[in-house]
Amino acid sequence: MTTDDEIIRRIRERARPGTLPPPASQEAAAQLEAAVGHRMPPLLRRIYLEVADGGFGRGNSALSLTEDRDEPPMLEAYLAWREGYGADYPTPVVPLLTWGCAIWSLVDFSTPEGQMWGWDPHGSCLRHSLFPEPLTLAQRLTGWLDDLENFPAPLDETDCPDCMSC
């Protein structure tokens, strides 16, 4: 099992010199956590406060806490997801990074290990486009560091008639 320290070391080693943005501020992390109602999972918090304010992960696409780069800052993205998804949105689930083609990885702030969630609107209805994955944040990051392209995928097929018509 890979430790948090090993993951952090590997993220730093993987980045080309000067490509990671500086770490985020405690204030930026606290503002996001207040909106979500939960603290970031410890590994994610360490990465943002000790390593970089986004820009890591698959395609260097982890959202920034503070800057609007290719995607809006994490707090803005989180609020948009909650509003767009509606009343059934699991409020501690926060968008983390995009895979392209409208596919996302999200992380559950209510779990200390950072339970991962996926978003893939291709072939399913809105209700089933967001789904928990059998991965933790450490496992998702280790997969990226090991060059594995495991796109988010739902655990089970659904017999939802709305999904079947997609």
C-alpha positions in Angstrom: 0.0 0.0 0.0 1.3 3.4 -1.0 1.6 6.0 1.8 0.5 9.6 1.5 4.2 10.7 1.8 5.0 8.4 -1.2 2.2 9.8 -3.3 3.2 13.4 -2.5 6.9 12.6 -3.4 5.8 10.9 -6.7 3.6 13.9 -7.6 6.5 16.2 -7.1 8.9 13.9 -9.1 6.4 13.5 -12.0 6.0 17.2 -12.6 8.3 18.9 -15.0 10.3 21.6 -13.3 8.2 24.8 -13.0 5.0 23.2 -14.2 3.1 22.9 -10.9 1.6 26.0 -9.5 2.5 27.0 -6.0 0.5 25.5 -3.1 -2.9 27.0 -2.2 -3.4 29.1 0.9 -5.0 27.8 4.1 -7.7 30.5 3.6 -8.6 29.0 0.1 -8.9 25.5 1.6 -11.0 26.8 4.5 -13.4 28.6 2.2 -14.0 25.5 0.1 -14.4 23.3 3.2 -16.9 25.8 4.8 -19.0 25.7 1.6 -18.9 21.9 1.4 -19.5 21.4 5.2 -16.6 19.0 5.5 -12.8 19.2 5.6 -10.9 17.9 2.6 -9.6 14.3 3.0 -6.2 14.6 4.6 -4.2 13.5 1.5 -6.0 16.0 -0.7 -5.5 18.8 1.8 -1.8 18.0 2.0 -1.4 18.0 -1.8 -3.1 21.4 -2.1 -1.3 23.0 0.8 2.1 21.4 0.5 2.5 20.6 -3.2 0.4 22.6 -5.7 -2.9 24.5 -6.1 -4.2 22.0 -8.7 -2.5 21.2 -11.9 -1.7 17.6 -10.9 -3.4 14.3 -11.9 -4.4 13.0 -15.3 -3.6 15.6 -17.9 -2.5 18.0 -15.1 -6.2 18.8 -14.8 -6.9 18.9 -11.0 -8.8 22.1 -10.4 -7.2 25.0 -8.6 -8.7 26.3 -5.4 -7.9 29.9 -6.4 -7.5 30.4 -10.1 -9.6 30.1 -13.2 -7.4 28.1 -15.5 -9.0 25.8 -18.1 -11.8 25.2 -15.6 -13.2 27.4 -12.9 -11.8 27.2 -9.4 -12.9 24.2 -7.3 -15.4 26.2 -5.2 -17.1 27.7 -8.2 -17.2 24.3 -9.9 -18.6 22.7 -6.8 -21.4 25.2 -6.5 -22.3 24.9 -10.2 -22.4 21.0 -9.9 -24.7 21.3 -6.9 -27.0 23.7 -8.6 -27.0 21.9 -12.0 -27.6 18.4 -10.6 -30.4 19.3 -8.2 -31.7 18.2 -4.9 -30.3 14.7 -5.2 -26.7 15.9 -5.4 -24.6 14.4 -2.6 -23.3 17.6 -1.1 -19.9 16.4 0.2 -18.9 15.3 -3.3 -16.6 17.8 -5.0 -15.3 17.9 -8.6 -11.6 17.3 -8.7 -10.5 16.8 -12.3 -11.7 16.3 -15.8 -10.9 13.4 -18.2 -12.2 15.3 -21.2 -15.4 14.5 -23.1 -17.5 15.6 -20.1 -16.1 12.8 -17.9 -15.0 13.8 -14.3 -13.5 12.4 -11.2 -15.0 13.8 -7.9 -13.9 13.2 -4.3 -16.2 12.8 -1.3 -15.1 15.2 1.5 -17.1 13.3 4.1 -14.8 10.3 4.0 -11.3 10.5 5.4 -9.9 8.3 2.6 -11.5 10.4 -0.1 -14.0 8.0 -1.7 -13.9 8.7 -5.4 -17.0 9.4 -7.5 -17.3 9.5 -11.3 -19.4 11.5 -13.7 -20.0 10.1 -17.2 -23.1 11.3 -19.0 -22.6 9.1 -22.0 -25.1 6.3 -22.0 -27.0 7.0 -18.8 -29.6 9.4 -17.5 -28.8 12.3 -15.3 -29.7 10.4 -12.2 -27.1 7.7 -13.0 -24.4 9.8 -14.6 -22.9 10.5 -11.1 -21.8 7.3 -9.3 -19.5 6.2 -6.5 -16.4 4.3 -7.5 -14.6 1.5 -5.7 -11.6 3.7 -5.3 -10.1 6.0 -2.8 -8.2 9.2 -3.7 -4.9 7.5 -3.0 -5.8 4.6 -5.3 -6.9 7.0 -8.1 -3.7 9.1 -7.7 -1.5 6.0 -7.6 -3.2 4.7 -10.8 -2.4 8.0 -12.5 1.2 7.9 -11.2 1.5 4.3 -12.6 0.2 5.5 -16.0 -3.0 3.6 -15.8 -6.0 5.0 -17.7 -8.9 3.8 -15.6 -11.7 6.1 -16.6 -14.5 6.4 -14.0 -17.0 3.6 -14.5 -20.3 2.8 -12.7 -20.2 -0.2 -10.4 -23.4 -1.8 -11.7 -25.5 -1.8 -14.8 -28.9 -0.2 -14.1 -32.3 -1.3 -15.3 -33.4 2.3 -15.4 -35.7 2.8 -18.4 -34.3 6.4 -18.8 -30.7 5.0 -19.1 -31.8 2.3 -21.6 -33.1 5.0 -23.9 -29.8 6.9 -24.0 
